[in-house]
Amino acid sequence: MEVLTEHEGKSRKEAKRLSIEAPEQVGIPDAANRIDQYPHQFSGGMRQRVMIAMAIIAKPDIIIADEPTTALDVTIQAQILDLLKAMQKEMGLGLILITHDLGVVAGMSDQVMVMYAGRQVEQGSCDDIFYRSHHPYTNGLLKSVPLIDHDQGELYSIPGLPPDPSRLPSGCAFAPRCERVMESCQRDAPLPIQQISAQHNARCYLEVSS
Protein backbone atom coordinates (compact mmCIF):
# COMPACT_ATOMS: atom_id res chain seq x y z
CA MET A 1 0.00 0.00 0.00
CA GLU A 2 2.81 2.39 0.85
CA VAL A 3 4.27 2.04 -2.65
CA LEU A 4 0.97 3.25 -4.10
CA THR A 5 0.24 6.01 -1.60
CA GLU A 6 3.79 7.44 -1.71
CA HIS A 7 4.62 7.05 -5.40
CA GLU A 8 1.25 6.96 -7.16
CA GLY A 9 -0.80 9.28 -4.92
CA LYS A 10 -3.53 6.66 -4.40
CA SER A 11 -6.03 6.90 -1.57
CA ARG A 12 -5.68 4.29 1.18
CA LYS A 13 -8.89 2.59 0.00
CA GLU A 14 -7.70 2.31 -3.60
CA ALA A 15 -4.20 1.31 -2.48
CA LYS A 16 -5.62 -1.52 -0.36
CA ARG A 17 -7.75 -2.81 -3.25
CA LEU A 18 -4.77 -2.86 -5.61
CA SER A 19 -2.53 -4.33 -2.90
CA ILE A 20 -4.85 -7.32 -2.69
CA GLU A 21 -4.78 -7.83 -6.47
CA ALA A 22 -0.97 -7.71 -6.77
CA PRO A 23 -0.23 -10.71 -4.47
CA GLU A 24 -2.79 -12.74 -6.37
CA GLN A 25 -0.86 -11.97 -9.57
CA VAL A 26 2.25 -13.55 -8.07
CA GLY A 27 0.49 -16.67 -6.79
CA ILE A 28 -0.33 -15.82 -3.18
CA PRO A 29 -3.76 -17.33 -2.41
CA ASP A 30 -6.39 -15.67 -0.20
CA ALA A 31 -4.62 -12.31 -0.46
CA ALA A 32 -7.60 -10.41 1.02
CA ASN A 33 -7.11 -12.21 4.34
CA ARG A 34 -3.32 -12.37 4.21
CA ILE A 35 -2.70 -8.67 3.54
CA ASP A 36 -2.69 -7.88 7.28
CA GLN A 37 -0.32 -10.71 8.19
CA TYR A 38 3.30 -10.19 9.29
CA PRO A 39 6.39 -11.41 7.41
CA HIS A 40 7.07 -14.21 9.93
CA GLN A 41 3.69 -15.71 8.98
CA PHE A 42 4.94 -16.32 5.41
CA SER A 43 7.46 -18.83 4.11
CA GLY A 44 10.68 -17.63 2.47
CA GLY A 45 9.26 -18.26 -0.99
CA MET A 46 6.08 -16.36 -0.18
CA ARG A 47 8.09 -13.42 1.15
CA GLN A 48 9.96 -13.29 -2.16
CA ARG A 49 6.61 -13.28 -3.97
CA VAL A 50 5.45 -10.36 -1.81
CA MET A 51 8.63 -8.46 -2.74
CA ILE A 52 7.94 -9.07 -6.43
CA ALA A 53 4.34 -7.88 -5.95
CA MET A 54 5.67 -4.68 -4.34
CA ALA A 55 8.06 -4.23 -7.28
CA ILE A 56 5.40 -4.59 -10.00
CA ILE A 57 2.47 -2.84 -8.34
CA ALA A 58 3.47 0.60 -9.69
CA LYS A 59 3.90 -0.87 -13.21
CA PRO A 60 7.61 -0.13 -13.68
CA ASP A 61 9.45 -0.36 -17.00
CA ILE A 62 12.41 -2.15 -15.39
CA ILE A 63 12.78 -4.45 -12.38
CA ILE A 64 16.19 -4.69 -10.71
CA ALA A 65 16.32 -7.98 -8.79
CA ASP A 66 19.33 -8.18 -6.46
CA GLU A 67 20.01 -11.83 -5.51
CA PRO A 68 16.31 -12.78 -5.80
CA THR A 69 16.92 -16.46 -5.03
CA THR A 70 19.34 -16.19 -2.09
CA ALA A 71 18.50 -18.52 0.84
CA LEU A 72 15.78 -20.32 -1.12
CA ASP A 73 15.84 -24.07 -1.77
CA VAL A 74 16.15 -25.15 -5.40
CA THR A 75 12.43 -25.87 -5.86
CA ILE A 76 11.33 -22.45 -4.57
CA GLN A 77 14.19 -20.83 -6.50
CA ALA A 78 12.86 -22.30 -9.76
CA GLN A 79 9.34 -21.06 -8.93
CA ILE A 80 10.58 -17.51 -8.28
CA LEU A 81 12.60 -17.44 -11.51
CA ASP A 82 9.63 -18.76 -13.49
CA LEU A 83 7.47 -16.07 -11.89
CA LEU A 84 9.94 -13.32 -12.85
CA LYS A 85 9.99 -14.62 -16.43
CA ALA A 86 6.20 -14.68 -16.53
CA MET A 87 5.91 -11.14 -15.14
CA GLN A 88 8.51 -9.92 -17.63
CA LYS A 89 6.61 -11.42 -20.56
CA GLU A 90 3.14 -10.41 -19.35
CA MET A 91 4.02 -6.82 -18.50
CA GLY A 92 6.76 -6.18 -21.09
CA LEU A 93 9.32 -5.42 -18.39
CA GLY A 94 13.04 -5.07 -18.61
CA LEU A 95 14.69 -7.30 -16.00
CA ILE A 96 18.14 -6.73 -14.51
CA LEU A 97 19.39 -9.59 -12.32
CA ILE A 98 22.28 -9.08 -9.90
CA THR A 99 23.52 -12.50 -8.84
CA HIS A 100 26.59 -14.63 -8.13
CA ASP A 101 24.74 -17.80 -9.23
CA LEU A 102 26.00 -18.68 -12.71
CA GLY A 103 23.20 -21.22 -13.11
CA VAL A 104 20.65 -18.44 -12.72
CA VAL A 105 22.60 -16.30 -15.21
CA ALA A 106 22.66 -19.11 -17.78
CA GLY A 107 18.95 -19.81 -17.42
CA MET A 108 17.64 -16.24 -17.34
CA SER A 109 19.92 -13.87 -19.22
CA ASP A 110 20.19 -12.57 -22.76
CA GLN A 111 23.04 -10.15 -22.04
CA VAL A 112 25.59 -10.53 -19.23
CA MET A 113 27.93 -8.05 -17.57
CA VAL A 114 30.67 -9.45 -15.32
CA MET A 115 31.79 -7.06 -12.57
CA TYR A 116 34.89 -7.08 -10.39
CA ALA A 117 35.68 -4.55 -7.64
CA GLY A 118 32.82 -2.35 -8.82
CA ARG A 119 33.90 -2.16 -12.46
CA GLN A 120 32.79 -3.93 -15.62
CA VAL A 121 35.40 -6.44 -16.79
CA GLU A 122 33.46 -8.24 -19.52
CA GLN A 123 30.14 -7.90 -21.32
CA GLY A 124 28.45 -9.94 -24.01
CA SER A 125 25.65 -12.32 -24.83
CA CYS A 126 25.04 -15.29 -22.56
CA ASP A 127 26.73 -17.53 -25.15
CA ASP A 128 29.72 -15.16 -25.38
CA ILE A 129 30.26 -15.24 -21.63
CA PHE A 130 29.80 -18.99 -21.15
CA TYR A 131 31.41 -20.30 -24.34
CA ARG A 132 33.74 -17.54 -25.53
CA SER A 133 34.77 -15.82 -22.30
CA HIS A 134 37.87 -13.64 -22.51
CA HIS A 135 38.71 -11.97 -19.21
CA PRO A 136 40.73 -14.10 -16.74
CA TYR A 137 38.25 -13.32 -13.96
CA THR A 138 35.33 -14.59 -16.05
CA ASN A 139 37.35 -17.69 -16.91
CA GLY A 140 38.10 -18.24 -13.23
CA LEU A 141 34.44 -17.98 -12.28
CA LEU A 142 33.47 -20.54 -14.89
CA LYS A 143 36.24 -22.95 -13.86
CA SER A 144 35.04 -22.68 -10.24
CA VAL A 145 31.63 -24.17 -11.06
CA PRO A 146 31.43 -27.88 -10.13
CA LEU A 147 30.52 -30.21 -12.99
CA ILE A 148 28.11 -33.06 -12.34
CA ASP A 149 28.63 -35.04 -15.55
CA HIS A 150 32.23 -36.11 -14.86
CA ASP A 151 34.90 -36.11 -12.17
CA GLN A 152 36.89 -32.90 -12.47
CA GLY A 153 39.19 -33.63 -9.54
CA GLU A 154 39.90 -30.85 -7.06
CA LEU A 155 37.56 -27.90 -7.57
CA TYR A 156 39.34 -24.83 -8.96
CA SER A 157 39.38 -21.63 -6.93
CA ILE A 158 40.68 -18.22 -7.92
CA PRO A 159 43.85 -17.53 -5.90
CA GLY A 160 44.00 -14.67 -3.42
CA LEU A 161 41.24 -12.50 -2.04
CA PRO A 162 39.12 -9.63 -3.45
CA PRO A 163 40.71 -6.20 -2.88
CA ASP A 164 39.62 -3.69 -0.27
CA PRO A 165 37.27 -1.34 -2.22
CA SER A 166 38.75 1.65 -0.38
CA ARG A 167 42.32 0.68 -1.37
CA LEU A 168 42.14 -0.66 -4.90
CA PRO A 169 45.48 -1.46 -6.55
CA SER A 170 46.70 0.65 -9.44
CA GLY A 171 45.83 -0.67 -12.88
CA CYS A 172 43.52 -3.66 -13.12
CA ALA A 173 41.95 -4.53 -9.77
CA PHE A 174 42.14 -8.22 -10.64
CA ALA A 175 45.90 -8.09 -11.44
CA PRO A 176 47.10 -9.36 -8.00
CA ARG A 177 45.04 -12.54 -8.50
CA CYS A 178 45.46 -12.99 -12.24
CA GLU A 179 47.50 -15.93 -13.54
CA ARG A 180 48.18 -14.08 -16.81
CA VAL A 181 49.06 -10.66 -15.41
CA MET A 182 51.38 -8.38 -17.42
CA GLU A 183 53.31 -5.27 -16.42
CA SER A 184 50.85 -3.00 -18.23
CA CYS A 185 47.96 -4.49 -16.22
CA GLN A 186 49.50 -3.20 -13.01
CA ARG A 187 50.45 0.20 -14.38
CA ASP A 188 47.51 1.58 -16.36
CA ALA A 189 44.17 2.67 -14.91
CA PRO A 190 41.54 2.36 -16.00
CA LEU A 191 42.30 -0.31 -18.56
CA PRO A 192 40.69 0.27 -21.95
CA ILE A 193 37.70 -1.76 -23.09
CA GLN A 194 38.72 -4.12 -25.88
CA GLN A 195 36.16 -5.04 -28.54
CA ILE A 196 36.15 -8.79 -29.13
CA SER A 197 33.12 -8.86 -31.43
CA ALA A 198 30.19 -6.59 -32.23
CA GLN A 199 28.38 -7.46 -28.98
CA HIS A 200 31.29 -8.71 -26.85
CA ASN A 201 33.97 -6.69 -25.05
CA ALA A 202 36.37 -7.04 -22.14
CA ARG A 203 38.53 -4.72 -20.05
CA CYS A 204 41.75 -6.64 -20.58
CA TYR A 205 45.07 -6.36 -22.45
CA LEU A 206 45.11 -10.01 -23.52
CA GLU A 207 44.99 -10.45 -27.27
CA VAL A 208 41.59 -11.44 -28.67
CA SER A 209 43.11 -14.51 -30.28
CA SER A 210 44.60 -15.79 -27.03
Secondary structure by P-SEA (a helix, b strand, c coil): cccccccccccaaaaaaaaaaaaaaacccccccccccccccccaaaaaaaaaaaaacccccbbbbccccccccaaaaaaaaaaaaaaaaaabbbbbbbcccaaaaaacccbbbbbccccccccccccccccccccaaaaaaaaacccccccccccccccccccccccccccccccccccccccccccccccccccccccccccccccccc
